[in-house]
Each structure stands twice: as C-alpha cells, then as structure tokens.
Amino acid sequence: MNMIRLRYIIKSGSLVLRISERKERYYKNVMHMLVGKPDLKYWDATRERFTYRDTSYIENNNILEQFKNIYRNLTIEFPQLTIRQTASFYNRHGIISMNGTTKDR
C-alpha cells in the first residue's frame, strides 16, 4: 500500500499542493484555480484553509478541497500508481484518464 501524503503549503510565495511519499515530492501550483486574488497572509497552514479574513475564502476553500479530493480518490482507486504517476495525472485542462484521453472536470 502506498503512503502518498497530500498537503497544501506555501512554497516560493505561492500556494501549492505537495504530493509526497518518503523523500520524493511533487508540487502542483493551485493559485491559478483560486477566485479573486487571495492573500496568503490569511492562509492557516495548520488547517490548510484560508481564514474568514480573506475575500472569497469559502469558494477558495471549496476549490482546494475538491482539487485535493482528486488526488485522494486517485490514491484509493489506483494504489498501484507510483507517486510520479499520481502527481502527473492532473493537467490544466482536466483529468487525464489511464488510457491517455482527457476528461472534463
């Protein structure tokens, strides 16, 4: 069973989803998906959520949860995937299926 961990962190001034297993790490920038211009000073790293002080915090927290669920479900449905395969599963245009075709989000 793989032990892929998913966590939102701030890296190089941008909010990213860190996909990690042991010492191997991949990062997915999520800033382009968020509504408005979220201020990272309102990011609660412990809870992995924007606080109520940020504009559009409800919408952005929902977006982040949905995006993380894509990877969470992927690790459950396809435990045989390596961390690299898991990290490269999603692209900007949608979800890449196992046979290489694109599905709508």
BALO-420963 format. One record per residue (C-alpha): residue number from 1; residue in one letter; x, y, z. Coordinates in steps of 0.25 Angstrom, whole numbers, plus 2048, in hexadecimal, padded with zeros to 3 digits. Layout:
BEGIN
SITE   nr  rest    x    y    z
SITE  NUM     A    X    Y    Z
...
//
This chain:
BEGIN
SITE   nr  rest    x    y    z
SITE    1     M  800  800  800
SITE    2     N  806  80D  7FC
SITE    3     M  807  818  807
SITE    4     I  805  825  7FE
SITE    5     R  802  831  806
SITE    6     L  7FB  83D  801
SITE    7     R  7FD  84B  808
SITE    8     Y  7FB  859  804
SITE    9     I  807  862  807
SITE   10     I  80D  870  803
SITE   11     K  819  86E  7FA
SITE   12     S  821  879  7F3
SITE   13     G  816  883  7F6
SITE   14     S  80B  87A  7F0
SITE   15     L  801  870  7F5
SITE   16     V  804  862  7F1
SITE   17     L  7FF  854  7F3
SITE   18     R  80B  84C  7F8
SITE   19     I  809  83D  7F4
SITE   20     S  814  835  7FB
SITE   21     E  818  827  7FE
SITE   22     R  824  825  807
SITE   23     K  82E  82F  802
SITE   24     E  828  831  7F4
SITE   25     R  820  83D  7F2
SITE   26     Y  818  843  7E7
SITE   27     Y  811  851  7E7
SITE   28     K  804  856  7E0
SITE   29     N  802  865  7E0
SITE   30     V  7F4  868  7E3
SITE   31     M  7F4  877  7E2
SITE   32     H  7EE  877  7D4
SITE   33     M  7E2  870  7D9
SITE   34     L  7DE  879  7E4
SITE   35     V  7D3  884  7E4
SITE   36     G  7D8  893  7E4
SITE   37     K  7E6  896  7EA
SITE   38     P  7E7  88E  7F7
SITE   39     D  7F1  894  801
SITE   40     L  7FA  889  806
SITE   41     K  7FB  890  813
SITE   42     Y  7ED  88B  816
SITE   43     W  7F1  87D  814
SITE   44     D  7F0  874  820
SITE   45     A  7FB  869  81E
SITE   46     T  7F6  860  829
SITE   47     R  7E8  85F  824
SITE   48     E  7EC  860  815
SITE   49     R  7E2  86B  813
SITE   50     F  7E0  879  810
SITE   51     T  7DB  881  81C
SITE   52     Y  7CE  889  81C
SITE   53     R  7D6  896  81B
SITE   54     D  7D9  892  80C
SITE   55     T  7D0  896  801
SITE   56     S  7C9  88A  7FB
SITE   57     Y  7CE  881  805
SITE   58     I  7C2  878  805
SITE   59     E  7C3  876  7F6
SITE   60     N  7D2  874  7F6
SITE   61     N  7D2  86A  802
SITE   62     N  7C8  862  7FA
SITE   63     I  7D0  863  7ED
SITE   64     L  7DC  85E  7F5
SITE   65     E  7D5  853  7FC
SITE   66     Q  7CF  84E  7EE
SITE   67     F  7DD  84E  7E8
SITE   68     K  7E3  846  7F4
SITE   69     N  7D8  83C  7F3
SITE   70     I  7DC  839  7E4
SITE   71     Y  7E9  834  7E9
SITE   72     R  7E4  82E  7F6
SITE   73     N  7DA  826  7ED
SITE   74     L  7E5  822  7E3
SITE   75     T  7EE  81C  7EE
SITE   76     I  7E2  814  7F3
SITE   77     E  7DD  80F  7E5
SITE   78     F  7EB  80D  7DF
SITE   79     P  7F4  809  7EB
SITE   80     Q  7FE  803  7E1
SITE   81     L  801  810  7DB
SITE   82     T  80F  816  7DF
SITE   83     I  810  824  7E5
SITE   84     R  815  829  7D8
SITE   85     Q  809  823  7D0
SITE   86     T  800  829  7DB
SITE   87     A  806  837  7DA
SITE   88     S  805  837  7CB
SITE   89     F  7F7  832  7CA
SITE   90     Y  7F1  840  7CA
SITE   91     N  7F3  84B  7C0
SITE   92     R  7EE  859  7BE
SITE   93     H  7E3  854  7B4
SITE   94     G  7DD  849  7BC
SITE   95     I  7E0  83B  7C1
SITE   96     I  7E8  832  7B9
SITE   97     S  7E2  824  7B9
SITE   98     M  7EA  818  7BA
SITE   99     N  7E9  816  7AB
SITE  100     G  7EF  824  7A8
SITE  101     T  7E2  82B  7A4
SITE  102     T  7DD  838  7AA
SITE  103     K  7D0  838  7B3
SITE  104     D  7C9  845  7B6
SITE  105     R  7CA  849  7C5
//
